[in-house]
């Protein structure tokens, strides 16, 4: 038999097999589709309570993460590299003097109640924050420099005029809310929970139900302008500690968990049906030292120890703490030693520990306290001129194992310099209440940072201290320093990235010197998910990035159940059926039958 005849014979046999096999394969496809139509839910372990689902008030990471899923911003951070990308605005331009910015909104975005999203919604949101101190509580620093915000009559463009040039105009992390809903809230904003159904939002998910300290349930927004998510519901399930969340993951009761400790991460490495992700962390962990909490008008609040008003005492405490040991012994090497507020994942703005000058030096700490007039007593605890012992309350969250373990080291280190510590472990919500109200001496804290550093930097300005009613600002440590504020204003108007980076580093150096906070470390973000239930998540950034706690919603939005189509942003599963094609190719003179699944272009492909 000739070669050609052998090929034709093999081809005929393969085609015959295909005719037999294809009906069975096509018959199986509708079953997969029907199973997915029954509903797919991604269940996520939540280790922190929700302070508010009102985007004007939410400050806890758990709350703002859910807020990013419910409300789009004017612009976004791209998944691949955190660079500015389209959000509700599809394009923008700035005047030559950088004082006027014009944003053109997209035509295909709608609120979840099917009302079109317009520039009037954006203008309403920003103007409310500019006029109402309560609305400025969470994100007011973004609009402080705004002169006016107006919408064009046709609702297609919003024009923002600033008092001085503002380098953060493509990084306005402000959830835009629907005017036709929030204009009715009025004076009740500070008590508005934003949980009354139906909650009207614009993001890839909408709120179904929230039960405090139990769960938050969201459902997919099928009319989302980027395309519907591939899951039907997203549930955040509350756990009191990470050990309980890890056990639930092992049992298949939840599908995704983060903030693993080193021991938990290592224990899951050989777990069947579980995949791990270790990413560069974008969070800093710190100790905040109460420098004398006050409102923005200077009125004292809280119950901080009076000795901590003395910067020499705070500086001595900073010298007595060894972040390197914490990274080695508590994090077991899964992190980096702290320098400034901005972690090394953003190198242009990162202040290294060496540049910060925050070396571990207990001898210098002891000498400084001796010179400052805090002698040691008979029990080796120092006292001030008023005779009050230097014994401080140290608050740690009971759902953060690393904080609790670190607290024991801190307690021993401070004892070495004659400072007493009374350790108290409390819930996340209790910690939030204490730190925002100035009701602490020393407390563990930490923040996630954005690609643009402005928000984190603003948390340490005088203006971010609260008003007399406790609203109107979000401060990290109640720091109020004229030199820091001067540098903050300078960096805000600097558009040259290298020059701005130097200003940002100078600011962080000032903050380190004032010692209202001690940056301990930057933890690696360690996550785990059920790979037998979910095939893929988009990380941000694409290299070394995180699934959870992103600068956007990409991780949840892209969640792909096992067996689902690989199309991110497609609202249907027809690709499982229409993507099956039969093709015959000749490779090396041999006919080969291919059964391929065609992949459609998706919203992510265009990002």
DOBA-733713 format. One record per residue (C-alpha): z, x, y. Coordinates in steps of 0.02 Angstrom, whole numbers, padded with zeros to 5 digits, always signed. Example, Ala and Ser with C-alpha at 12.3 -4.5 7.8 and 13.67 -1.06 7.14 Angstrom:
REM residues 2
+00390+00615-00225 +00357+00684-00053 
This chain:
REM residues 607
+00000+00000+00000 -00046+00070+00171 +00084+00102+00306 +00017-00041+00412 +00025-00161+00266 +00205-00106+00230 +00253-00142+00412 +00169-00313+00407 +00260-00352+00246 +00428-00301+00314 +00395-00395+00475 +00355-00551+00378 +00514-00537+00276 +00621-00510+00431 +00542-00658+00520 +00574-00766+00369 +00757-00713+00373 +00762-00752+00558 +00696-00928+00529 +00835-00957+00403 +00972-00873+00505 +00931-00941+00677 +00979-01124+00646 +01147-01072+00578 +01179-00958+00728 +01125-01090+00852 +01232-01219+00764 +01382-01105+00780 +01359-01080+00967 +01401-01260+01020 +01565-01246+00922 +01617-01096+01028 +01569-01190+01185 +01667-01343+01133 +01820-01235+01099 +01809-01160+01272 +01783-01331+01351 +01950-01380+01275 +02028-01261+01403 +02075-01079+01415 +02238-01028+01498 +02289-00853+01551 +02479-00837+01545 +02554-00699+01651 +02731-00631+01646 +02815-00646+01817 +02968-00537+01850 +03003-00593+02027 +03043-00763+02098 +02938-00849+02231 +03009-00847+02408 +02875-00967+02474 +02701-01031+02438 +02679-01061+02623 +02560-00918+02671 +02639-00903+02844 +02810-00867+02767 +02778-00780+02600 +02832-00599+02594 +02879-00561+02413 +02741-00478+02312 +02743-00620+02185 +02711-00747+02322 +02575-00652+02413 +02485-00615+02249 +02474-00801+02213 +02425-00831+02394 +02274-00716+02374 +02217-00827+02230 +02233-00985+02333 +02167-00932+02503 +02022-00819+02551 +02029-00698+02697 +01896-00673+02829 +01843-00513+02740 +01891-00440+02571 +01916-00273+02485 +01779-00234+02359 +01834-00219+02179 +01747-00054+02147 +01818+00052+02289 +01928-00054+02406 +01799-00039+02546 +01777-00190+02663 +01670-00329+02589 +01621-00508+02622 +01750-00644+02620 +01735-00807+02714 +01630-00705+02835 +01461-00647+02772 +01425-00530+02918 +01505-00463+03077 +01473-00357+03230 +01574-00274+03368 +01537-00248+03552 +01509-00068+03611 +01685-00061+03683 +01759-00128+03519 +01850-00266+03611 +01747-00414+03549 +01713-00450+03366 +01597-00587+03305 +01609-00648+03125 +01477-00762+03050 +01544-00877+02914 +01451-00914+02753 +01372-01083+02730 +01423-01116+02549 +01613-01107+02560 +01714-01267+02542 +01896-01314+02533 +01955-01380+02366 +01944-01558+02436 +01757-01528+02465 +01774-01510+02655 +01664-01368+02723 +01756-01212+02783 +01708-01171+02962 +01750-01049+03100 +01864-01183+03171 +01982-01157+03023 +01988-00970+03057 +02020-00996+03242 +02155-01124+03204 +02245-01005+03085 +02245-00856+03203 +02290-00957+03357 +02436-01037+03266 +02503-00864+03224 +02479-00808+03405 +02574-00957+03476 +02706-01000+03346 +02835-00865+03299 +02865-00952+03133 +02681-00940+03088 +02690-00754+03129 +02830-00720+03005 +02728-00644+02864 +02573-00572+02947 +02600-00582+03134 +02565-00397+03162 +02380-00427+03131 +02361-00541+03283 +02484-00462+03405 +02342-00371+03493 +02226-00523+03501 +02180-00591+03672 +02083-00746+03618 +02008-00820+03460 +01872-00952+03480 +01751-01042+03365 +01572-01082+03411 +01533-01268+03434 +01433-01271+03271 +01577-01192+03176 +01471-01048+03111 +01547-00904+03209 +01720-00850+03262 +01740-00730+03409 +01897-00623+03423 +01935-00531+03585 +02071-00399+03577 +02179-00328+03717 +02139-00150+03662 +02022-00084+03527 +02092-00123+03354 +02039-00020+03203 +02098-00150+03077 +01973-00288+03116 +01894-00276+02942 +02064-00276+02859 +02144-00435+02925 +02246-00485+02773 +02279-00661+02837 +02257-00813+02724 +02146-00937+02817 +02211-01116+02803 +02123-01284+02826 +02147-01354+03000 +02132-01534+02941 +02288-01509+02834 +02398-01386+02929 +02372-01462+03101 +02479-01606+03039 +02626-01495+02991 +02679-01462+03171 +02860-01417+03205 +02904-01428+03021 +02814-01265+02978 +02971-01165+02938 +03022-01294+02806 +02848-01331+02739 +02838-01278+02556 +02650-01306+02534 +02679-01382+02363 +02641-01565+02397 +02492-01616+02290 +02351-01600+02314 +02366-01428+02395 +02202-01394+02483 +02146-01212+02468 +01990-01105+02465 +02014-00969+02333 +01965-00960+02150 +02123-01056+02099 +02219-01204+02166 +02402-01249+02142 +02450-01370+02005 +02639-01356+01997 +02784-01241+02042 +02956-01248+01964 +03073-01121+02043 +03126-00979+01926 +03019-01057+01787 +02833-01053+01821 +02687-01073+01939 +02533-01161+01869 +02360-01145+01947 +02194-01220+01897 +02019-01150+01920 +01926-01201+02076 +01761-01253+01998 +01674-01259+02167 +01728-01085+02223 +01588-01006+02325 +01581-00848+02217 +01569-00954+02060 +01705-01034+01953 +01827-00924+01855 +01800-00916+01667 +01975-00978+01629 +02030-01156+01660 +02211-01125+01708 +02320-00979+01760 +02506-00988+01727 +02637-00869+01796 +02788-00880+01682 +02954-00817+01751 +03062-00694+01653 +03231-00627+01706 +03187-00451+01648 +03041-00349+01585 +03112-00332+01409 +03100-00521+01386 +02922-00520+01454 +02869-00380+01335 +02941-00475+01187 +02845-00630+01241 +02686-00527+01249 +02715-00462+01073 +02739-00639+01009 +02582-00699+01096 +02680-00815+01212 +02603-00731+01365 +02442-00634+01385 +02471-00509+01527 +02620-00413+01595 +02641-00269+01716 +02777-00156+01789 +02815-00087+01617 +02942+00051+01603 +02891+00215+01522 +02985+00167+01363 +02901-00004+01354 +02729+00069+01384 +02751+00198+01246 +02822+00068+01125 +02666-00041+01147 +02540+00097+01114 +02517+00051+00930 +02543-00136+00947 +02407-00237+00861 +02310-00351+00978 +02378-00268+01135 +02283-00156+01255 +02364-00046+01388 +02310+00001+01563 +02389+00145+01660 +02335+00150+01841 +02369+00245+02000 +02509+00150+02086 +02486+00081+02261 +02670+00042+02284 +02812+00147+02351 +02992+00130+02294 +03130+00166+02418 +03312+00153+02467 +03338+00063+02632 +03490+00118+02733 +03551-00013+02858 +03536+00073+03028 +03619-00072+03118 +03517-00228+03086 +03468-00324+03241 +03348-00455+03303 +03196-00405+03407 +03304-00440+03560 +03434-00314+03501 +03568-00439+03448 +03665-00371+03297 +03650-00466+03134 +03709-00439+02956 +03860-00345+02889 +03802-00165+02869 +03929-00024+02863 +03952+00043+03042 +03942+00226+02985 +03759+00201+02938 +03716+00177+03121 +03742+00364+03135 +03575+00446+03096 +03667+00603+03037 +03750+00504+02898 +03582+00431+02845 +03499+00602+02849 +03638+00675+02741 +03615+00537+02613 +03428+00573+02609 +03460+00758+02575 +03581+00715+02434 +03450+00619+02333 +03329+00706+02215 +03170+00603+02190 +03097+00737+02076 +03234+00706+01948 +03203+00519+01959 +03018+00543+01920 +03058+00659+01774 +03206+00565+01699 +03187+00383+01750 +02997+00369+01756 +02976+00501+01620 +02834+00577+01719 +02740+00414+01748 +02737+00429+01937 +02738+00546+02086 +02877+00608+02201 +02890+00510+02363 +02841+00575+02534 +02791+00439+02657 +02755+00253+02645 +02572+00277+02595 +02549+00332+02412 +02428+00470+02357 +02301+00340+02300 +02254+00333+02486 +02241+00521+02522 +02180+00504+02702 +02347+00428+02753 +02468+00502+02624 +02612+00611+02686 +02657+00734+02548 +02840+00770+02506 +02815+00947+02571 +02747+00886+02738 +02887+00757+02748 +03016+00895+02732 +03128+00789+02624 +03197+00923+02508 +03347+00895+02394 +03489+00995+02471 +03667+00933+02434 +03745+01086+02514 +03658+01048+02678 +03709+00866+02662 +03893+00914+02643 +03884+01033+02789 +03802+00902+02900 +03937+00774+02864 +04075+00902+02896 +03996+00947+03063 +03972+00763+03110 +04159+00728+03092 +04173+00643+02923 +04308+00741+02830 +04347+00716+02647 +04509+00629+02603 +04628+00653+02458 +04515+00553+02342 +04364+00658+02394 +04290+00511+02491 +04247+00546+02673 +04305+00438+02818 +04245+00410+02994 +04340+00425+03158 +04396+00244+03135 +04475+00291+02969 +04355+00180+02872 +04300+00265+02710 +04117+00304+02682 +04102+00187+02535 +03939+00090+02535 +03876-00060+02438 +03718-00016+02341 +03612-00166+02291 +03487-00158+02147 +03380-00295+02073 +03435-00352+01900 +03253-00372+01844 +03204-00192+01885 +03265-00073+01747 +03206+00080+01842 +03307+00031+01994 +03464+00004+01891 +03444+00172+01803 +03405+00261+01967 +03560+00183+02044 +03672+00279+01925 +03593+00443+01980 +03613+00395+02163 +03795+00352+02135 +03830+00524+02060 +03732+00618+02194 +03823+00531+02336 +03991+00563+02254 +03947+00749+02264 +03943+00736+02454 +04100+00630+02469 +04015+00461+02486 +04074+00315+02380 +03957+00185+02305 +03992+00010+02243 +03842-00043+02137 +03796-00227+02133 +03647-00296+02036 +03571-00457+02104 +03417-00566+02082 +03253-00538+02175 +03281-00688+02287 +03459-00633+02326 +03392-00461+02370 +03263-00536+02486 +03395-00640+02575 +03510-00491+02596 +03382-00367+02657 +03297-00488+02778 +03467-00541+02847 +03538-00365+02862 +03674-00404+02735 +03674-00237+02645 +03726-00056+02664 +03601+00026+02546 +03473-00066+02440 +03325-00030+02327 +03162-00094+02397 +02976-00061+02391 +02808-00124+02450 +02629-00128+02392 +02511-00043+02514 +02337-00095+02568 +02184+00016+02590 +02212+00001+02776 +02390+00061+02813 +02421-00046+02967 +02524-00184+02885 +02645-00065+02800 +02661+00038+02959 +02697-00119+03060 +02848-00161+02953 +02944-00021+03038 +02908-00070+03219 +03031-00150+03339 +02925-00307+03354 +02937-00343+03169 +03123-00373+03175 +03164-00560+03162 +03202-00682+03300 +03372-00758+03327 +03336-00891+03194 +03288-00759+03065 +03102-00801+03079 +02956-00725+03170 +02947-00553+03090 +02955-00456+02928 +03043-00289+02939 +03067-00163+02801 +03225-00075+02859 +03264-00134+03037 +03200+00031+03106 +03167+00023+03293 +03111+00188+03368 +03011+00214+03530 +02917+00367+03465 +02867+00277+03306 +02807+00125+03405 +02706+00237+03522 +02616+00317+03376 +02589+00147+03295 +02494+00085+03448 +02394+00246+03454 +02335+00234+03273 +02290+00051+03294 +02160+00096+03424 +02090+00252+03338 +01923+00223+03249 +01897+00404+03196 +01969+00403+03020 +02024+00586+03018 +02112+00571+03186 +02191+00407+03134 +02251+00488+02974 +02343+00622+03072 +02428+00492+03181 +02480+00393+03028 +02556+00549+02950 +02650+00587+03111 +02722+00411+03109 +02783+00431+02931 +02863+00598+02976 +02958+00512+03118 +03017+00377+02998 +03073+00506+02869 +03174+00595+03004 +03257+00433+03063 +03307+00400+02880 +03319+00211+02886 +03234+00223+02717 +03217+00358+02584 +03051+00356+02490 +03092+00391+02309 +02929+00386+02212 +02763+00303+02177 +02765+00228+02003 +02610+00224+01897 +02559+00043+01871 +02577+00013+01685 +02508-00149+01614 +02476-00229+01445 +02373-00379+01390 +02328-00472+01232 +02159-00398+01186 +02144-00522+01042 +02136-00662+01172 +02056-00582+01324 +01911-00462+01316 +01903-00394+01492 +01975-00390+01667 +01903-00311+01823 +02016-00173+01889 +02030-00125+02072 +01970+00007+02105 +01853+00023+01957 +01914+00199+01916 +02100+00210+01882 +02133+00038+01953 +02252-00106+01917 +02228-00279+01843 +02375-00358+01932 +02444-00338+02108 +02274-00295+02179 +02212-00301+02358 +02113-00453+02304 +02095-00579+02163 +01970-00487+02052 +02083-00460+01901 +02121-00644+01874 +01953-00706+01935 +01862-00597+01807 +01976-00634+01659 +01858-00656+01510 +01923-00742+01353 +01873-00665+01187 +01708-00742+01133 +01661-00799+01307 +01504-00748+01401 +01515-00582+01493 +01459-00663+01655 +01590-00644+01791 +01581-00787+01912 +01479-00905+01803 +01549-01079+01799 +01476-01129+01630 +01464-01061+01454 +01282-01103+01420 +01246-00918+01407 +01321-00926+01232 +01176-01036+01180 +01029-01001+01292 +01067-00815+01290 +01023-00802+01105 +00843-00744+01083 +00748-00669+00940 +00645-00514+00969 +00548-00395+00859 +00522-00216+00912 +00446-00067+00826 +00556+00087+00821 +00484+00242+00738 +00351+00137+00653 +00477+00015+00578 +00490-00166+00634 +00667-00213+00683 +00730-00389+00715 +00848-00403+00864 +00957-00552+00903 +01007-00523+01083 +01113-00613+01210 +01041-00617+01383 +01159-00579+01527 +01135-00673+01689 +01166-00594+01859 +01337-00638+01928 +01433-00634+02090 +01512-00468+02042 +01339-00391+02021 +01307-00425+02204 +01471-00353+02267 
